[in-house]
Amino acid sequence: QVQLVESGGGLVQAGGSLRLSCAASARTFSTYTKGWFRQAPGKEREFVAAITWNGDRTYYADSVKGRFTISRDNAENTVYLQMNSLKPEDTAVYYCAAAPGPIATMDREYDYWGQGTQVTVSS
């Protein structure tokens, strides 16, 4: 099966930055929309950001707009999430995912998921 593997999570203080990476096991993901979701304890998984297959359009949740930037490198089968000005409410497990559609902001639109990486922001 195809695999998505996240990395780059960790513990940071409020106002700090982290860069998450998601590596795909195969180049078959090159035409898929790539997205980032997060899930905090006791809450449902929520959409964070997405990027189309060629990187020409990006989408962000209002809660992260202006602070987070999603990008992708299809040659390396990798998608990134640069997170700046982190807040305690950003604390969650972050997941990368791949969807066949051109635009996807809902969990059910994504077919493939990574295992998640923990991001903890202290105040």
N, C-alpha and C positions, 0 to 999 in steps of 0.2 A: 504494500500500500504506500501511497505518497505520504511524506512526512514534512511537517513544519516544526522547526525548533527555535524557540525564543531564547534570547540571552540579553544581558545588560541590566537586569533588575538589581535592586539593592536598597540600602538604607541611606537616606539623605535628609538634610535639614530643610525646613521650609525656605523657599527662595532658591534652592539649588537646582541642578540639572542632571538628567540622565538621558542616555541614548540607548534605546532598545533596538535589537536586531532580530530578524526572523529569516532563517535560511530554509529554503525548500530543497528537498532531496532530488528533484527532477526538474528539467526545463519545461515540462508540460504545463506548469503554472504560468508561463509567460503571457498568456492571453487572458488570465483571470484577474478580476478585481481583487485587490488585497486590502484587508481591513484589520484594525485593531479594536479589541473590545476589552473591557475590564469588569471584574466582579469583586465587590467588597463583601466581607462577612455579613451574612443575613440579608443580602440584597441580590436582586436579579442581575444577570450580566447585561451591561449597557454598551452601546456603541460609542466609540471614541473618535475614530478617523478611518477614512478609506481613500484609495487611490486607484484610478482606472489603469488598464493594462499597459498603456503607453505613457502614463504619468501626466496626461494633459489636463486632468481634472482631479481635484481633491475635495473631500467633504469632512467636516469637523462637527462634533457636538458643540453646542453653545458653551458648555462648561470648560472646554479646553481651547476654544478658538482664540488665536492670538498668542498662545503659550506653547502649543504643540505643533510640530511640523512632520508630516508623513512624506516619505520619499521611497523610491525603489530603484534598484539596479538590476535590470533583467539579465544582463550578461552574467551576473553573479548569483542570480536567483534569490535575491535578498531584498527585503523591505525593512525600512527603518522608521522609528518614531523618536524624534528629538523632542524631549520634554524640558521646558524651561519654566522658571518661576513656579516651581512645584509647591503645592499646598497640601496640608494634611488630608483634605478630602480627596486627594488623588490616590491615596493609599488603597491598593487593590492588587489582585492577581491580574496581570495583563496577558491577553491572548492574541495571537495573530491568526488570521483565517483567510481562506481563498473562496471566492464566489464566481460562478460562470457568467453572471449577468454583468452588464456595463456599470450599473449603479446598485449598491447594496449597503443598506444601513440597518438591516434587521438580522437577528441571529439565524432565522430559518432560511435565509437566502444563501448562507455559506455552507459549503459541502465539506471543507477540510479545516481542521483546527489543530493548533499546536498545544503543547502541554501547559503552557503558562509560565510566567516569571513574576516573582513577587516584587512589588514596589512599595516601600514604606517611607512615608514622609513625616518627620517629627517636627513639632512646633517649638 
